[in-house]
Amino acid sequence: MAGFATGAGRPLQGRGGSPGFRFALYAILSIAFMIFDQRFNWLERAHYVLQAASYPVELAVSSPVTAWRWVQNSFATRDSIEAENQRLRTRLRDLELRSMRYDALAQENAALIGLRNSLPPVAQRWLPAEIVNIQLDSLRQRVLIDRGSINGVTPGQAVLDDHGVVGQTMHVGPWSAQVIFITDPEHALPVQIERTGLRTIAVGVGDATSLALPYLPANADVHVGDVLVTSGLGGVFPPGYPVARVTEVHKDTVQPLAHVRAVPFAQLDTDSEVMLIWFRHDSPAAPLKEQNGKLTRGDRNIQPLPAPAKLQAPPAAAKKSAAPAAAQKPERPPI
């Protein structure tokens, strides 16, 4: 009995696979999942379903904040509402004047470069969205908005506020979308210095109040106070949208690159609403998207033009130039 008990107490050999076998099995499954995701976008579909399922939970978590804001708005006094209304009316008149001036400048510019028709506005449609959840830390600068694919939102769509560029949509669900800020460490935005036109890339550093320009050489013409605007590259934003203002420039003769920091114009840490923008594809200022190094669309109406004919001198001028030549030619002596 003792021997039987001792034998029963020993661990049985051969139960389960060896560690090497389990590692090989997990490695094969991981490679298979990566192949399926690369060819069939399987993980994006799974993320779409999970985001749709988690949206009610995130909405429930943010409900107390929304309810408190509604109570505060309900008990606001009439005087404060009238003052806010007057301020908004004044701002609206200012924006209308700026818009009329912008349209006049656009038409004048179109006439100067020889266009027959005035350029249409770049922005075709816009949609306001409310921020329902935020995730702002040193590793991720992202928010969740209450607009999704049922509202026409697509991944990679431009997001702005009333001060400047906010970011772009990243993951889009049926009722919500995730927006990555321009200050996220994984985000890079093609920009240019408005004063000189020098193009570079603004990279997020994980701080809602700071952007880095790590690719400017030490001899670059950049100064504190320079305004950064979108360059139109990258296929998301058209050129000319305000991005940030340079606040710090350090140049070292030993280092080949300058240390430049800028502050975004967008109020990333206080915004409660943002705007989703759709651009006109028929506008020359619209951003161009590319895939695998090639543009996804083009304009077949733009074709090579014939070279202008060479100007010839008028006949009168030709006779005048020929007369002095004939007078200077010596006469041939008679034979």
PEZIPE-V207477 format. One record per residue. N is the residue number from 1. RES is the residue in three letters. PHI is phi as a letter, one per 20 degrees, with the letter a starting at -180 (none if undefined). PSI is psi in radians with two decimals (999 if undefined). Layout:
N,RES,PHI,PSI / N,RES,PHI,PSI
This chain:
1,MET,none,-0.67 / 2,ALA,f,-0.73 / 3,GLY,f,-0.65 / 4,PHE,f,-0.73 / 5,ALA,f,-0.68 / 6,THR,f,-0.69 / 7,GLY,f,-0.65 / 8,ALA,f,-0.46 / 9,GLY,f,-0.29 / 10,ARG,f,2.55 / 11,PRO,f,2.36 / 12,LEU,f,2.30 / 13,GLN,e,2.52 / 14,GLY,n,-0.07 / 15,ARG,f,2.25 / 16,GLY,m,2.90 / 17,GLY,e,2.84 / 18,SER,f,2.79 / 19,PRO,g,-0.65 / 20,GLY,f,-0.67 / 21,PHE,f,-0.76 / 22,ARG,f,-0.68 / 23,PHE,f,-0.76 / 24,ALA,f,-0.70 / 25,LEU,f,-0.79 / 26,TYR,f,-0.62 / 27,ALA,f,-0.71 / 28,ILE,f,-0.74 / 29,LEU,f,-0.69 / 30,SER,f,-0.76 / 31,ILE,f,-0.70 / 32,ALA,f,-0.75 / 33,PHE,f,-0.69 / 34,MET,f,-0.68 / 35,ILE,f,-0.79 / 36,PHE,f,-0.69 / 37,ASP,f,-0.63 / 38,GLN,f,-0.66 / 39,ARG,e,-0.62 / 40,PHE,d,0.07 / 41,ASN,l,0.77 / 42,TRP,f,-0.75 / 43,LEU,f,-0.56 / 44,GLU,f,-0.68 / 45,ARG,f,-0.72 / 46,ALA,f,-0.70 / 47,HIS,f,-0.64 / 48,TYR,f,-0.79 / 49,VAL,f,-0.76 / 50,LEU,f,-0.64 / 51,GLN,f,-0.67 / 52,ALA,f,-0.62 / 53,ALA,f,-0.56 / 54,SER,e,-0.22 / 55,TYR,f,-0.76 / 56,PRO,g,-0.62 / 57,VAL,f,-0.79 / 58,GLU,f,-0.63 / 59,LEU,f,-0.66 / 60,ALA,f,-0.63 / 61,VAL,f,-0.66 / 62,SER,e,-0.01 / 63,SER,f,-0.73 / 64,PRO,g,-0.69 / 65,VAL,f,-0.72 / 66,THR,f,-0.71 / 67,ALA,f,-0.72 / 68,TRP,f,-0.67 / 69,ARG,f,-0.65 / 70,TRP,f,-0.67 / 71,VAL,f,-0.74 / 72,GLN,f,-0.73 / 73,ASN,f,-0.58 / 74,SER,f,-0.57 / 75,PHE,e,0.24 / 76,ALA,f,2.52 / 77,THR,f,2.80 / 78,ARG,f,-0.61 / 79,ASP,f,-0.74 / 80,SER,f,-0.62 / 81,ILE,f,-0.74 / 82,GLU,f,-0.71 / 83,ALA,f,-0.73 / 84,GLU,f,-0.67 / 85,ASN,f,-0.74 / 86,GLN,f,-0.69 / 87,ARG,f,-0.71 / 88,LEU,f,-0.64 / 89,ARG,f,-0.73 / 90,THR,f,-0.75 / 91,ARG,f,-0.64 / 92,LEU,f,-0.74 / 93,ARG,f,-0.69 / 94,ASP,f,-0.75 / 95,LEU,f,-0.62 / 96,GLU,f,-0.71 / 97,LEU,f,-0.73 / 98,ARG,f,-0.67 / 99,SER,f,-0.73 / 100,MET,f,-0.70 / 101,ARG,f,-0.67 / 102,TYR,f,-0.74 / 103,ASP,f,-0.71 / 104,ALA,f,-0.74 / 105,LEU,f,-0.65 / 106,ALA,f,-0.73 / 107,GLN,f,-0.68 / 108,GLU,f,-0.72 / 109,ASN,f,-0.70 / 110,ALA,f,-0.66 / 111,ALA,f,-0.63 / 112,LEU,f,-0.64 / 113,ILE,e,0.13 / 114,GLY,n,0.26 / 115,LEU,f,2.46 / 116,ARG,f,-0.68 / 117,ASN,d,2.56 / 118,SER,f,2.60 / 119,LEU,f,2.36 / 120,PRO,f,2.77 / 121,PRO,f,2.51 / 122,VAL,f,-0.76 / 123,ALA,f,2.14 / 124,GLN,e,-0.78 / 125,ARG,b,2.76 / 126,TRP,b,2.68 / 127,LEU,b,2.12 / 128,PRO,f,2.58 / 129,ALA,b,2.53 / 130,GLU,d,2.44 / 131,ILE,e,2.13 / 132,VAL,d,-0.26 / 133,ASN,b,2.51 / 134,ILE,c,2.67 / 135,GLN,b,1.52 / 136,LEU,d,1.88 / 137,ASP,b,-3.01 / 138,SER,f,-0.25 / 139,LEU,d,-0.51 / 140,ARG,c,2.33 / 141,GLN,c,1.45 / 142,ARG,b,2.71 / 143,VAL,c,2.86 / 144,LEU,d,2.26 / 145,ILE,d,2.78 / 146,ASP,e,0.68 / 147,ARG,c,2.42 / 148,GLY,c,-2.74 / 149,SER,f,-0.47 / 150,ILE,f,-0.29 / 151,ASN,e,0.08 / 152,GLY,n,0.16 / 153,VAL,f,2.42 / 154,THR,c,2.73 / 155,PRO,f,2.55 / 156,GLY,m,0.43 / 157,GLN,e,2.51 / 158,ALA,f,2.42 / 159,VAL,c,2.25 / 160,LEU,c,2.91 / 161,ASP,c,-2.95 / 162,ASP,f,0.09 / 163,HIS,d,-0.54 / 164,GLY,r,-2.80 / 165,VAL,f,2.31 / 166,VAL,e,-0.86 / 167,GLY,r,-2.57 / 168,GLN,b,2.73 / 169,THR,f,2.53 / 170,MET,d,-1.17 / 171,HIS,d,2.28 / 172,VAL,d,2.17 / 173,GLY,d,-3.08 / 174,PRO,f,-0.62 / 175,TRP,c,-0.05 / 176,SER,b,2.91 / 177,ALA,b,2.56 / 178,GLN,e,2.27 / 179,VAL,d,2.23 / 180,ILE,e,2.22 / 181,PHE,f,2.78 / 182,ILE,f,-0.23 / 183,THR,e,0.03 / 184,ASP,f,2.42 / 185,PRO,f,-0.36 / 186,GLU,e,0.05 / 187,HIS,d,2.42 / 188,ALA,c,2.31 / 189,LEU,c,2.12 / 190,PRO,f,2.16 / 191,VAL,c,3.02 / 192,GLN,b,2.65 / 193,ILE,f,2.15 / 194,GLU,f,-0.59 / 195,ARG,f,-0.69 / 196,THR,d,-0.30 / 197,GLY,n,0.11 / 198,LEU,f,2.22 / 199,ARG,e,2.51 / 200,THR,b,-2.92 / 201,ILE,c,2.27 / 202,ALA,e,2.23 / 203,VAL,d,2.43 / 204,GLY,f,2.61 / 205,VAL,c,0.20 / 206,GLY,n,0.28 / 207,ASP,c,2.24 / 208,ALA,f,-0.14 / 209,THR,d,0.34 / 210,SER,b,2.49 / 211,LEU,c,2.64 / 212,ALA,d,2.53 / 213,LEU,d,1.40 / 214,PRO,e,-0.06 / 215,TYR,d,0.29 / 216,LEU,e,2.28 / 217,PRO,f,2.88 / 218,ALA,f,-0.44 / 219,ASN,e,0.27 / 220,ALA,f,2.54 / 221,ASP,e,1.49 / 222,VAL,c,2.41 / 223,HIS,c,2.81 / 224,VAL,f,2.30 / 225,GLY,o,-0.20 / 226,ASP,f,2.49 / 227,VAL,e,2.33 / 228,LEU,d,2.28 / 229,VAL,c,2.84 / 230,THR,f,2.48 / 231,SER,e,-0.19 / 232,GLY,n,-0.11 / 233,LEU,e,2.79 / 234,GLY,n,-0.29 / 235,GLY,m,0.26 / 236,VAL,d,-0.87 / 237,PHE,d,2.44 / 238,PRO,f,2.88 / 239,PRO,f,2.60 / 240,GLY,n,-0.04 / 241,TYR,f,2.31 / 242,PRO,f,2.41 / 243,VAL,d,-1.01 / 244,ALA,a,3.01 / 245,ARG,c,2.32 / 246,VAL,f,2.25 / 247,THR,c,-0.21 / 248,GLU,b,2.21 / 249,VAL,c,2.11 / 250,HIS,c,2.19 / 251,LYS,c,2.25 / 252,ASP,d,2.30 / 253,THR,f,-0.40 / 254,VAL,e,-0.62 / 255,GLN,e,2.41 / 256,PRO,f,-0.35 / 257,LEU,d,2.61 / 258,ALA,e,2.67 / 259,HIS,d,1.88 / 260,VAL,c,2.32 / 261,ARG,c,2.64 / 262,ALA,b,2.73 / 263,VAL,d,2.19 / 264,PRO,f,2.56 / 265,PHE,f,-0.60 / 266,ALA,f,2.47 / 267,GLN,e,1.30 / 268,LEU,f,-0.56 / 269,ASP,e,-0.12 / 270,THR,c,-0.12 / 271,ASP,f,2.39 / 272,SER,d,-0.30 / 273,GLU,c,2.60 / 274,VAL,c,3.04 / 275,MET,c,2.33 / 276,LEU,e,2.31 / 277,ILE,d,2.38 / 278,TRP,d,2.33 / 279,PHE,d,2.65 / 280,ARG,f,2.26 / 281,HIS,f,-0.33 / 282,ASP,e,0.08 / 283,SER,e,2.39 / 284,PRO,f,-0.40 / 285,ALA,e,-0.06 / 286,ALA,f,2.54 / 287,PRO,f,2.51 / 288,LEU,d,2.25 / 289,LYS,e,2.55 / 290,GLU,c,2.71 / 291,GLN,b,2.14 / 292,ASN,l,0.68 / 293,GLY,m,0.17 / 294,LYS,c,2.57 / 295,LEU,f,2.50 / 296,THR,e,-0.22 / 297,ARG,b,2.91 / 298,GLY,b,-3.09 / 299,ASP,d,1.88 / 300,ARG,f,-0.23 / 301,ASN,f,-0.30 / 302,ILE,e,1.95 / 303,GLN,c,2.83 / 304,PRO,f,2.51 / 305,LEU,d,2.59 / 306,PRO,f,2.57 / 307,ALA,f,2.50 / 308,PRO,f,2.54 / 309,ALA,f,2.58 / 310,LYS,f,2.28 / 311,LEU,f,2.39 / 312,GLN,d,2.61 / 313,ALA,f,2.51 / 314,PRO,f,2.72 / 315,PRO,g,-0.67 / 316,ALA,f,-0.77 / 317,ALA,f,-0.60 / 318,ALA,f,-0.69 / 319,LYS,f,-0.68 / 320,LYS,f,-0.67 / 321,SER,f,-0.46 / 322,ALA,f,-0.53 / 323,ALA,f,-0.86 / 324,PRO,f,-0.56 / 325,ALA,f,-0.68 / 326,ALA,f,-0.58 / 327,ALA,f,-0.59 / 328,GLN,f,-0.28 / 329,LYS,f,2.16 / 330,PRO,f,2.52 / 331,GLU,f,2.58 / 332,ARG,e,2.22 / 333,PRO,f,2.56 / 334,PRO,f,2.64 / 335,ILE,e,999
